[in-house]
């Protein structure tokens, strides 16, 4: 059974609406890099195989690393293991909008997995 979530937040959120300025973006992770201020991408340790970590709360998250943000695509939670793969597989031109929730109060409505923030993706369904 799929759980669906409505996009609501109690505080501020960054809304990304891809347009012609997103022509150079190859995936949704690129859009996040371009449009979310203070976001930090942490590569896997040298010599290790793994996914990049996304930290939405900047330097504070580096000293006490939080898990990757909760990713919700079209109302369906994406598992933590598929986070990086799913962001890299989304074509920027299939995305209608993305909402990035960074503050604790807004992320709290999504539960414990949202400790690192929440990224809501709404695709164009045609």
N, CA, C and O atoms as CSV, one atom per row, in Angstrom:
chain,resi,resn,atom,element,x,y,z
A,1,UNK,N,N,0.837,-1.181,0.000
A,1,UNK,CA,C,0.000,0.000,0.000
A,1,UNK,C,C,0.883,1.246,0.000
A,1,UNK,O,O,1.840,1.332,0.769
A,2,UNK,N,N,0.565,2.197,-0.850
A,2,UNK,CA,C,1.325,3.424,-0.926
A,2,UNK,C,C,0.737,4.465,0.006
A,2,UNK,O,O,-0.482,4.594,0.120
A,3,UNK,N,N,1.609,5.205,0.671
A,3,UNK,CA,C,1.159,6.316,1.487
A,3,UNK,C,C,1.355,7.587,0.679
A,3,UNK,O,O,2.425,7.798,0.108
A,4,UNK,N,N,0.354,8.423,0.625
A,4,UNK,CA,C,0.442,9.673,-0.112
A,4,UNK,C,C,0.406,10.839,0.858
A,4,UNK,O,O,-0.292,10.805,1.871
A,5,UNK,N,N,1.162,11.858,0.534
A,5,UNK,CA,C,1.280,13.020,1.402
A,5,UNK,C,C,0.916,14.274,0.627
A,5,UNK,O,O,1.287,14.432,-0.536
A,6,UNK,N,N,0.198,15.150,1.276
A,6,UNK,CA,C,-0.126,16.437,0.672
A,6,UNK,C,C,0.995,17.414,0.975
A,6,UNK,O,O,1.583,17.362,2.055
A,7,UNK,N,N,1.303,18.308,0.035
A,7,UNK,CA,C,2.392,19.260,0.255
A,7,UNK,C,C,1.947,20.422,1.133
A,7,UNK,O,O,1.433,21.421,0.631
A,8,UNK,N,N,2.139,20.296,2.418
A,8,UNK,CA,C,1.827,21.408,3.300
A,8,UNK,C,C,3.016,21.628,4.213
A,8,UNK,O,O,3.772,20.704,4.511
A,9,UNK,N,N,3.165,22.835,4.640
A,9,UNK,CA,C,4.273,23.160,5.522
A,9,UNK,C,C,3.844,24.298,6.443
A,9,UNK,O,O,3.008,25.124,6.076
A,10,UNK,N,N,4.417,24.334,7.628
A,10,UNK,CA,C,4.056,25.379,8.580
A,10,UNK,C,C,5.018,26.556,8.511
A,10,UNK,O,O,4.754,27.586,9.131
A,11,UNK,N,N,6.106,26.445,7.792
A,11,UNK,CA,C,7.094,27.522,7.710
A,11,UNK,C,C,7.509,27.780,6.281
A,11,UNK,O,O,6.793,27.444,5.337
A,12,UNK,N,N,8.678,28.381,6.133
A,12,UNK,CA,C,9.168,28.756,4.817
A,12,UNK,C,C,9.688,27.538,4.053
A,12,UNK,O,O,10.189,26.579,4.640
A,13,UNK,N,N,9.554,27.604,2.733
A,13,UNK,CA,C,10.042,26.540,1.867
A,13,UNK,C,C,10.589,27.168,0.589
A,13,UNK,O,O,10.146,28.244,0.188
A,14,UNK,N,N,11.544,26.504,-0.047
A,14,UNK,CA,C,12.062,26.936,-1.332
A,14,UNK,C,C,11.292,26.203,-2.414
A,14,UNK,O,O,11.228,24.974,-2.412
A,15,UNK,N,N,10.709,26.950,-3.335
A,15,UNK,CA,C,9.951,26.350,-4.430
A,15,UNK,C,C,10.750,26.527,-5.711
A,15,UNK,O,O,11.148,27.640,-6.053
A,16,UNK,N,N,10.984,25.428,-6.418
A,16,UNK,CA,C,11.737,25.441,-7.675
A,16,UNK,C,C,10.781,25.077,-8.792
A,16,UNK,O,O,10.175,24.006,-8.776
A,17,UNK,N,N,10.646,25.966,-9.762
A,17,UNK,CA,C,9.824,25.696,-10.936
A,17,UNK,C,C,10.751,25.731,-12.139
A,17,UNK,O,O,11.116,26.815,-12.593
A,18,UNK,N,N,11.144,24.572,-12.674
A,18,UNK,CA,C,12.073,24.548,-13.804
A,18,UNK,C,C,11.470,25.226,-15.036
A,18,UNK,O,O,10.291,25.048,-15.343
A,19,UNK,N,N,12.291,25.997,-15.725
A,19,UNK,CA,C,11.872,26.638,-16.960
A,19,UNK,C,C,13.048,26.576,-17.931
A,19,UNK,O,O,13.908,25.705,-17.802
A,20,UNK,N,N,13.094,27.473,-18.885
A,20,UNK,CA,C,14.173,27.429,-19.865
A,20,UNK,C,C,15.544,27.661,-19.253
A,20,UNK,O,O,16.553,27.316,-19.869
A,21,UNK,N,N,15.610,28.239,-18.051
A,21,UNK,CA,C,16.903,28.424,-17.395
A,21,UNK,C,C,17.487,27.094,-16.923
A,21,UNK,O,O,18.667,27.022,-16.579
A,22,UNK,N,N,16.674,26.051,-16.905
A,22,UNK,CA,C,17.128,24.735,-16.444
A,22,UNK,C,C,17.684,23.892,-17.593
A,22,UNK,O,O,17.892,22.690,-17.429
A,23,UNK,N,N,17.925,24.507,-18.753
A,23,UNK,CA,C,18.394,23.753,-19.912
A,23,UNK,C,C,19.687,22.983,-19.650
A,23,UNK,O,O,19.880,21.899,-20.200
A,24,UNK,N,N,20.570,23.528,-18.822
A,24,UNK,CA,C,21.837,22.865,-18.554
A,24,UNK,C,C,21.770,21.794,-17.484
A,24,UNK,O,O,22.743,21.066,-17.285
A,25,UNK,N,N,20.656,21.679,-16.795
A,25,UNK,CA,C,20.528,20.684,-15.724
A,25,UNK,C,C,20.325,19.307,-16.331
A,25,UNK,O,O,19.505,19.129,-17.231
A,26,UNK,N,N,21.074,18.339,-15.834
A,26,UNK,CA,C,20.942,16.978,-16.364
A,26,UNK,C,C,20.004,16.114,-15.532
A,26,UNK,O,O,19.513,15.091,-16.009
A,27,UNK,N,N,19.752,16.523,-14.281
A,27,UNK,CA,C,18.848,15.759,-13.410
A,27,UNK,C,C,18.338,16.653,-12.289
A,27,UNK,O,O,18.696,17.828,-12.212
A,28,UNK,N,N,17.506,16.094,-11.426
A,28,UNK,CA,C,16.908,16.866,-10.330
A,28,UNK,C,C,17.957,17.310,-9.314
A,28,UNK,O,O,17.793,18.349,-8.676
A,29,UNK,N,N,19.023,16.546,-9.155
A,29,UNK,CA,C,20.087,16.941,-8.223
A,29,UNK,C,C,20.757,18.230,-8.703
A,29,UNK,O,O,21.113,19.082,-7.888
A,30,UNK,N,N,20.930,18.379,-10.014
A,30,UNK,CA,C,21.468,19.627,-10.565
A,30,UNK,C,C,20.562,20.805,-10.243
A,30,UNK,O,O,21.045,21.877,-9.878
A,31,UNK,N,N,19.255,20.616,-10.375
A,31,UNK,CA,C,18.319,21.697,-10.048
A,31,UNK,C,C,18.473,22.121,-8.594
A,31,UNK,O,O,18.464,23.311,-8.282
A,32,UNK,N,N,18.614,21.139,-7.708
A,32,UNK,CA,C,18.792,21.456,-6.292
A,32,UNK,C,C,20.080,22.252,-6.076
A,32,UNK,O,O,20.089,23.226,-5.324
A,33,UNK,N,N,21.166,21.838,-6.734
A,33,UNK,CA,C,22.445,22.540,-6.585
A,33,UNK,C,C,22.324,23.995,-7.022
A,33,UNK,O,O,22.910,24.880,-6.398
A,34,UNK,N,N,21.579,24.247,-8.078
A,34,UNK,CA,C,21.472,25.591,-8.623
A,34,UNK,C,C,20.550,26.487,-7.818
A,34,UNK,O,O,20.827,27.679,-7.677
A,35,UNK,N,N,19.466,25.950,-7.288
A,35,UNK,CA,C,18.405,26.781,-6.742
A,35,UNK,C,C,18.262,26.784,-5.221
A,35,UNK,O,O,17.545,27.633,-4.690
A,36,UNK,N,N,18.905,25.881,-4.508
A,36,UNK,CA,C,18.730,25.822,-3.055
A,36,UNK,C,C,19.960,26.421,-2.376
A,36,UNK,O,O,21.026,25.807,-2.368
A,37,UNK,N,N,19.812,27.621,-1.807
A,37,UNK,CA,C,20.962,28.251,-1.146
A,37,UNK,C,C,21.367,27.491,0.114
A,37,UNK,O,O,20.516,27.038,0.880
A,38,UNK,N,N,22.665,27.360,0.313
A,38,UNK,CA,C,23.173,26.725,1.519
A,38,UNK,C,C,23.193,25.209,1.493
A,38,UNK,O,O,23.641,24.588,2.457
A,39,UNK,N,N,22.717,24.591,0.407
A,39,UNK,CA,C,22.729,23.135,0.326
A,39,UNK,C,C,24.167,22.652,0.114
A,39,UNK,O,O,24.926,23.258,-0.642
A,40,UNK,N,N,24.529,21.572,0.777
A,40,UNK,CA,C,25.877,21.019,0.679
A,40,UNK,C,C,25.786,19.592,0.152
A,40,UNK,O,O,24.991,18.790,0.643
A,41,UNK,N,N,26.606,19.280,-0.853
A,41,UNK,CA,C,26.713,17.913,-1.366
A,41,UNK,C,C,28.006,17.313,-0.845
A,41,UNK,O,O,29.079,17.880,-1.050
A,42,UNK,N,N,27.920,16.186,-0.182
A,42,UNK,CA,C,29.087,15.517,0.387
A,42,UNK,C,C,29.353,14.252,-0.419
A,42,UNK,O,O,28.517,13.349,-0.443
A,43,UNK,N,N,30.524,14.175,-1.087
A,43,UNK,CA,C,30.825,12.974,-1.877
A,43,UNK,C,C,31.152,11.795,-0.975
A,43,UNK,O,O,31.449,11.974,0.207
A,44,UNK,N,N,31.098,10.585,-1.535
A,44,UNK,CA,C,31.515,9.424,-0.734
A,44,UNK,C,C,32.999,9.539,-0.382
A,44,UNK,O,O,33.754,10.213,-1.083
A,45,UNK,N,N,33.409,8.892,0.686
A,45,UNK,CA,C,34.813,8.929,1.098
A,45,UNK,C,C,35.704,8.406,-0.024
A,45,UNK,O,O,35.308,7.526,-0.788
A,46,UNK,N,N,36.901,8.955,-0.111
A,46,UNK,CA,C,37.828,8.570,-1.181
A,46,UNK,C,C,38.110,7.074,-1.144
A,46,UNK,O,O,38.423,6.515,-0.093
A,47,UNK,N,N,37.997,6.448,-2.275
A,47,UNK,CA,C,38.233,5.024,-2.377
A,47,UNK,C,C,37.026,4.175,-2.033
A,47,UNK,O,O,37.082,2.950,-2.139
A,48,UNK,N,N,35.934,4.803,-1.622
A,48,UNK,CA,C,34.723,4.059,-1.274
A,48,UNK,C,C,33.656,4.265,-2.338
A,48,UNK,O,O,33.632,5.281,-3.033
A,49,UNK,N,N,32.796,3.299,-2.445
A,49,UNK,CA,C,31.688,3.365,-3.365
A,49,UNK,C,C,30.444,3.742,-2.581
A,49,UNK,O,O,30.172,3.168,-1.527
A,50,UNK,N,N,29.699,4.692,-3.084
A,50,UNK,CA,C,28.476,5.077,-2.383
A,50,UNK,C,C,27.831,6.279,-3.028
A,50,UNK,O,O,28.301,6.786,-4.046
A,51,UNK,N,N,26.756,6.724,-2.428
A,51,UNK,CA,C,26.004,7.855,-2.947
A,51,UNK,C,C,26.450,9.149,-2.275
A,51,UNK,O,O,26.974,9.149,-1.161
A,52,UNK,N,N,26.229,10.235,-2.977
A,52,UNK,CA,C,26.460,11.546,-2.411
A,52,UNK,C,C,25.414,11.810,-1.343
A,52,UNK,O,O,24.272,11.364,-1.461
A,53,UNK,N,N,25.799,12.531,-0.305
A,53,UNK,CA,C,24.852,12.940,0.731
A,53,UNK,C,C,24.424,14.368,0.457
A,53,UNK,O,O,25.222,15.194,0.013
A,54,UNK,N,N,23.178,14.649,0.718
A,54,UNK,CA,C,22.625,15.988,0.553
A,54,UNK,C,C,22.326,16.544,1.931
A,54,UNK,O,O,21.585,15.938,2.705
A,55,UNK,N,N,22.908,17.707,2.240
A,55,UNK,CA,C,22.675,18.353,3.521
A,55,UNK,C,C,22.009,19.696,3.241
A,55,UNK,O,O,22.603,20.572,2.612
A,56,UNK,N,N,20.775,19.852,3.710
A,56,UNK,CA,C,20.007,21.065,3.431
A,56,UNK,C,C,20.250,22.183,4.424
A,56,UNK,O,O,19.946,23.341,4.139
A,57,UNK,N,N,20.788,21.857,5.573
A,57,UNK,CA,C,20.943,22.873,6.612
A,57,UNK,C,C,22.355,23.406,6.708
A,57,UNK,O,O,22.740,23.929,7.754
A,58,UNK,N,N,23.141,23.291,5.649
A,58,UNK,CA,C,24.469,23.891,5.567
A,58,UNK,C,C,25.459,23.337,6.563
A,58,UNK,O,O,25.427,22.155,6.903
A,59,UNK,N,N,26.352,24.214,7.033
A,59,UNK,CA,C,27.475,23.802,7.876
A,59,UNK,C,C,27.038,23.165,9.186
A,59,UNK,O,O,27.762,22.329,9.726
A,60,UNK,N,N,25.894,23.531,9.704
A,60,UNK,CA,C,25.413,22.928,10.953
A,60,UNK,C,C,25.243,21.427,10.762
A,60,UNK,O,O,25.534,20.648,11.670
A,61,UNK,N,N,24.777,21.021,9.596
A,61,UNK,CA,C,24.585,19.605,9.312
A,61,UNK,C,C,25.888,18.847,9.169
A,61,UNK,O,O,25.914,17.631,9.356
A,62,UNK,N,N,26.981,19.546,8.839
A,62,UNK,CA,C,28.264,18.868,8.683
A,62,UNK,C,C,28.844,18.447,10.025
A,62,UNK,O,O,29.460,17.385,10.119
A,63,UNK,N,N,28.660,19.261,11.075
A,63,UNK,CA,C,29.223,18.925,12.374
A,63,UNK,C,C,28.450,17.791,13.042
A,63,UNK,O,O,29.031,16.993,13.778
A,64,UNK,N,N,27.164,17.718,12.793
A,64,UNK,CA,C,26.320,16.660,13.324
A,64,UNK,C,C,25.480,16.137,12.154
A,64,UNK,O,O,24.324,16.527,11.998
A,65,UNK,N,N,26.059,15.256,11.334
A,65,UNK,CA,C,25.406,14.900,10.083
A,65,UNK,C,C,24.036,14.263,10.261
A,65,UNK,O,O,23.858,13.311,11.021
A,66,UNK,N,N,23.081,14.819,9.537
A,66,UNK,CA,C,21.729,14.275,9.508
A,66,UNK,C,C,21.618,13.326,8.326
A,66,UNK,O,O,22.453,13.360,7.422
A,67,UNK,N,N,20.612,12.495,8.326
A,67,UNK,CA,C,20.423,11.626,7.157
A,67,UNK,C,C,20.014,12.465,5.951
A,67,UNK,O,O,19.671,13.639,6.087
A,68,UNK,N,N,20.052,11.852,4.769
A,68,UNK,CA,C,19.568,12.543,3.584
A,68,UNK,C,C,18.137,13.001,3.823
A,68,UNK,O,O,17.418,12.395,4.617
A,69,UNK,N,N,17.717,14.066,3.143
A,69,UNK,CA,C,16.336,14.513,3.305
A,69,UNK,C,C,15.346,13.437,2.861
A,69,UNK,O,O,15.678,12.555,2.070
A,70,UNK,N,N,14.154,13.529,3.375
A,70,UNK,CA,C,13.080,12.650,2.938
A,70,UNK,C,C,12.664,13.101,1.548
A,70,UNK,O,O,12.397,14.285,1.340
A,71,UNK,N,N,12.605,12.194,0.606
A,71,UNK,CA,C,12.216,12.508,-0.766
A,71,UNK,C,C,10.824,11.945,-1.021
A,71,UNK,O,O,10.579,10.755,-0.827
A,72,UNK,N,N,9.916,12.814,-1.456
A,72,UNK,CA,C,8.551,12.406,-1.777
A,72,UNK,C,C,8.278,12.812,-3.220
A,72,UNK,O,O,8.282,14.000,-3.545
A,73,UNK,N,N,8.043,11.834,-4.083
A,73,UNK,CA,C,7.789,12.091,-5.503
A,73,UNK,C,C,6.321,11.811,-5.784
A,73,UNK,O,O,5.853,10.686,-5.603
A,74,UNK,N,N,5.603,12.820,-6.220
A,74,UNK,CA,C,4.171,12.712,-6.520
A,74,UNK,C,C,3.385,12.092,-5.364
A,74,UNK,O,O,2.479,11.288,-5.586
A,75,UNK,N,N,3.730,12.464,-4.143
A,75,UNK,CA,C,2.994,12.007,-2.974
A,75,UNK,C,C,3.429,10.673,-2.408
A,75,UNK,O,O,2.828,10.198,-1.445
A,76,UNK,N,N,4.459,10.048,-2.976
A,76,UNK,CA,C,4.904,8.736,-2.513
A,76,UNK,C,C,6.332,8.844,-1.975
A,76,UNK,O,O,7.223,9.352,-2.656
A,77,UNK,N,N,6.540,8.358,-0.737
A,77,UNK,CA,C,7.872,8.370,-0.139
A,77,UNK,C,C,8.824,7.482,-0.931
A,77,UNK,O,O,8.461,6.391,-1.369
A,78,UNK,N,N,10.050,7.972,-1.104
A,78,UNK,CA,C,11.113,7.188,-1.732
A,78,UNK,C,C,11.982,6.640,-0.609
A,78,UNK,O,O,12.310,7.362,0.332
A,79,UNK,N,N,12.354,5.374,-0.702
A,79,UNK,CA,C,13.158,4.763,0.365
A,79,UNK,C,C,14.517,5.458,0.461
A,79,UNK,O,O,15.008,6.017,-0.520
A,80,UNK,N,N,15.113,5.416,1.637
A,80,UNK,CA,C,16.401,6.060,1.876
A,80,UNK,C,C,17.485,5.485,0.968
A,80,UNK,O,O,18.392,6.207,0.553
A,81,UNK,N,N,17.397,4.195,0.657
A,81,UNK,CA,C,18.400,3.557,-0.197
A,81,UNK,C,C,18.325,4.046,-1.639
A,81,UNK,O,O,19.333,4.042,-2.345
A,82,UNK,N,N,17.142,4.466,-2.084
A,82,UNK,CA,C,16.949,4.909,-3.467
A,82,UNK,C,C,17.013,6.422,-3.624
A,82,UNK,O,O,16.762,6.929,-4.717
A,83,UNK,N,N,17.342,7.158,-2.566
A,83,UNK,CA,C,17.310,8.614,-2.583
A,83,UNK,C,C,18.151,9.199,-3.722
A,83,UNK,O,O,17.627,9.906,-4.583
A,84,UNK,N,N,19.432,8.909,-3.725
A,84,UNK,CA,C,20.340,9.493,-4.718
A,84,UNK,C,C,19.990,9.024,-6.128
A,84,UNK,O,O,19.967,9.822,-7.065
A,85,UNK,N,N,19.721,7.735,-6.272
A,85,UNK,CA,C,19.370,7.191,-7.591
A,85,UNK,C,C,18.126,7.867,-8.152
A,85,UNK,O,O,18.082,8.211,-9.333
A,86,UNK,N,N,17.115,8.057,-7.309
A,86,UNK,CA,C,15.857,8.649,-7.780
A,86,UNK,C,C,16.045,10.101,-8.198
A,86,UNK,O,O,15.485,10.525,-9.209
A,87,UNK,N,N,16.828,10.879,-7.435
A,87,UNK,CA,C,17.085,12.268,-7.817
A,87,UNK,C,C,17.834,12.343,-9.140
A,87,UNK,O,O,17.564,13.215,-9.966
A,88,UNK,N,N,18.779,11.423,-9.338
A,88,UNK,CA,C,19.559,11.436,-10.578
A,88,UNK,C,C,18.775,10.892,-11.772
A,88,UNK,O,O,19.161,11.130,-12.916
A,89,UNK,N,N,17.693,10.174,-11.530
A,89,UNK,CA,C,16.924,9.605,-12.639
A,89,UNK,C,C,15.785,10.512,-13.103
A,89,UNK,O,O,15.161,10.241,-14.129
A,90,UNK,N,N,15.507,11.578,-12.365
A,90,UNK,CA,C,14.422,12.494,-12.748
A,90,UNK,C,C,14.908,13.511,-13.769
A,90,UNK,O,O,15.853,14.256,-13.508
A,91,UNK,N,N,14.270,13.542,-14.923
A,91,UNK,CA,C,14.567,14.511,-15.966
A,91,UNK,C,C,14.007,15.870,-15.539
A,91,UNK,O,O,12.837,15.948,-15.163
A,92,UNK,N,N,14.806,16.944,-15.584
A,92,UNK,CA,C,14.317,18.257,-15.146
A,92,UNK,C,C,13.079,18.740,-15.907
A,92,UNK,O,O,12.292,19.519,-15.371
A,93,UNK,N,N,12.904,18.289,-17.136
A,93,UNK,CA,C,11.761,18.738,-17.927
A,93,UNK,C,C,10.500,17.930,-17.642
A,93,UNK,O,O,9.429,18.259,-18.151
A,94,UNK,N,N,10.615,16.874,-16.835
A,94,UNK,CA,C,9.450,16.132,-16.378
A,94,UNK,C,C,8.958,16.668,-15.036
A,94,UNK,O,O,7.912,16.245,-14.542
A,95,UNK,N,N,9.703,17.590,-14.452
A,95,UNK,CA,C,9.359,18.131,-13.138
A,95,UNK,C,C,8.531,19.399,-13.301
A,95,UNK,O,O,8.947,20.352,-13.961
A,96,UNK,N,N,7.361,19.392,-12.693
A,96,UNK,CA,C,6.517,20.586,-12.694
A,96,UNK,C,C,7.030,21.585,-11.666
A,96,UNK,O,O,7.174,22.774,-11.954
A,97,UNK,N,N,7.309,21.080,-10.447
A,97,UNK,CA,C,7.896,21.918,-9.405
A,97,UNK,C,C,8.491,21.033,-8.313
A,97,UNK,O,O,8.136,19.864,-8.169
A,98,UNK,N,N,9.408,21.630,-7.550
A,98,UNK,CA,C,10.010,20.979,-6.391
A,98,UNK,C,C,9.863,21.937,-5.207
A,98,UNK,O,O,10.033,23.148,-5.348
A,99,UNK,N,N,9.549,21.379,-4.053
A,99,UNK,CA,C,9.449,22.172,-2.829
A,99,UNK,C,C,10.460,21.589,-1.841
A,99,UNK,O,O,10.427,20.399,-1.527
A,100,UNK,N,N,11.357,22.450,-1.358
A,100,UNK,CA,C,12.384,22.017,-0.411
A,100,UNK,C,C,12.061,22.620,0.945
A,100,UNK,O,O,12.066,23.840,1.112
A,101,UNK,N,N,11.781,21.754,1.912
A,101,UNK,CA,C,11.433,22.172,3.274
A,101,UNK,C,C,12.654,21.921,4.144
A,101,UNK,O,O,13.106,20.785,4.289
A,102,UNK,N,N,13.185,23.002,4.724
A,102,UNK,CA,C,14.421,22.877,5.483
A,102,UNK,C,C,14.252,23.055,6.979
A,102,UNK,O,O,14.999,22.451,7.749
A,103,UNK,N,N,13.314,23.849,7.412
A,103,UNK,CA,C,13.212,24.134,8.845
A,103,UNK,C,C,12.553,22.975,9.598
A,103,UNK,O,O,11.750,22.224,9.045
A,104,UNK,N,N,12.914,22.859,10.858
A,104,UNK,CA,C,12.489,21.734,11.692
A,104,UNK,C,C,10.977,21.695,11.880
A,104,UNK,O,O,10.378,20.620,11.833
A,105,UNK,N,N,10.360,22.838,12.089
A,105,UNK,CA,C,8.915,22.869,12.337
A,105,UNK,C,C,8.133,22.352,11.133
A,105,UNK,O,O,7.177,21.592,11.290
A,106,UNK,N,N,8.533,22.758,9.948
A,106,UNK,CA,C,7.829,22.313,8.744
A,106,UNK,C,C,8.070,20.836,8.471
A,106,UNK,O,O,7.149,20.116,8.085
A,107,UNK,N,N,9.299,20.381,8.667
A,107,UNK,CA,C,9.642,18.989,8.394
A,107,UNK,C,C,9.021,18.035,9.405
A,107,UNK,O,O,8.848,16.853,9.109
A,108,UNK,N,N,8.682,18.531,10.596
A,108,UNK,CA,C,8.145,17.673,11.661
A,108,UNK,C,C,6.835,17.002,11.265
A,108,UNK,O,O,6.541,15.907,11.745
A,109,UNK,N,N,6.044,17.630,10.403
A,109,UNK,CA,C,4.761,17.042,10.013
A,109,UNK,C,C,4.957,15.781,9.171
A,109,UNK,O,O,4.010,15.018,8.982
A,110,UNK,N,N,6.170,15.550,8.662
A,110,UNK,CA,C,6.451,14.378,7.830
A,110,UNK,C,C,7.052,13.222,8.620
A,110,UNK,O,O,7.310,12.163,8.046
A,111,UNK,N,N,7.281,13.395,9.919
A,111,UNK,CA,C,7.764,12.299,10.752
A,111,UNK,C,C,9.269,12.303,10.968
A,111,UNK,O,O,9.967,13.237,10.574
A,112,UNK,N,N,9.749,11.253,11.595
A,112,UNK,CA,C,11.151,11.134,11.983
A,112,UNK,C,C,12.135,11.064,10.837
A,112,UNK,O,O,13.273,11.516,10.969
A,113,UNK,N,N,11.711,10.497,9.700
A,113,UNK,CA,C,12.623,10.407,8.555
A,113,UNK,C,C,12.928,11.762,7.938
A,113,UNK,O,O,13.818,11.872,7.095
A,114,UNK,N,N,12.202,12.792,8.347
A,114,UNK,CA,C,12.396,14.131,7.796
A,114,UNK,C,C,13.383,14.957,8.613
A,114,UNK,O,O,13.399,16.183,8.502
A,115,UNK,N,N,14.206,14.306,9.432
A,115,UNK,CA,C,15.164,15.029,10.267
A,115,UNK,C,C,16.148,15.833,9.430
A,115,UNK,O,O,16.641,16.861,9.894
A,116,UNK,N,N,16.445,15.403,8.227
A,116,UNK,CA,C,17.369,16.116,7.346
A,116,UNK,C,C,16.665,17.055,6.390
A,116,UNK,O,O,17.303,17.621,5.503
A,117,UNK,N,N,15.362,17.233,6.549
A,117,UNK,CA,C,14.588,18.075,5.650
A,117,UNK,C,C,13.705,17.223,4.744
A,117,UNK,O,O,13.692,15.996,4.843
A,118,UNK,N,N,12.968,17.893,3.861
A,118,UNK,CA,C,12.051,17.198,2.956
A,118,UNK,C,C,12.175,17.809,1.569
A,118,UNK,O,O,12.240,19.030,1.425
A,119,UNK,N,N,12.209,16.955,0.548
A,119,UNK,CA,C,12.180,17.404,-0.840
A,119,UNK,C,C,10.938,16.797,-1.471
A,119,UNK,O,O,10.830,15.578,-1.605
A,120,UNK,N,N,10.002,17.656,-1.858
A,120,UNK,CA,C,8.772,17.219,-2.519
A,120,UNK,C,C,8.925,17.472,-4.009
A,120,UNK,O,O,9.250,18.588,-4.414
A,121,UNK,N,N,8.697,16.454,-4.830
A,121,UNK,CA,C,8.798,16.589,-6.283
A,121,UNK,C,C,7.444,16.309,-6.904
A,121,UNK,O,O,6.814,15.290,-6.620
A,122,UNK,N,N,7.006,17.218,-7.748
A,122,UNK,CA,C,5.740,17.056,-8.472
A,122,UNK,C,C,6.075,16.987,-9.955
A,122,UNK,O,O,6.589,17.949,-10.526
A,123,UNK,N,N,5.784,15.849,-10.579
A,123,UNK,CA,C,6.105,15.682,-11.990
A,123,UNK,C,C,4.914,16.059,-12.861
A,123,UNK,O,O,3.774,16.133,-12.402
A,124,UNK,N,N,5.219,16.291,-14.126
A,124,UNK,CA,C,4.164,16.561,-15.109
A,124,UNK,C,C,3.579,15.215,-15.502
A,124,UNK,O,O,4.300,14.339,-15.981
A,125,UNK,N,N,2.302,15.047,-15.307
A,125,UNK,CA,C,1.650,13.770,-15.639
A,125,UNK,C,C,0.754,13.988,-16.844
A,125,UNK,O,O,-0.348,14.524,-16.731
A,126,UNK,N,N,1.242,13.567,-17.986
A,126,UNK,CA,C,0.464,13.711,-19.219
A,126,UNK,C,C,0.523,12.473,-20.029
A,126,UNK,O,O,-0.074,12.409,-21.104
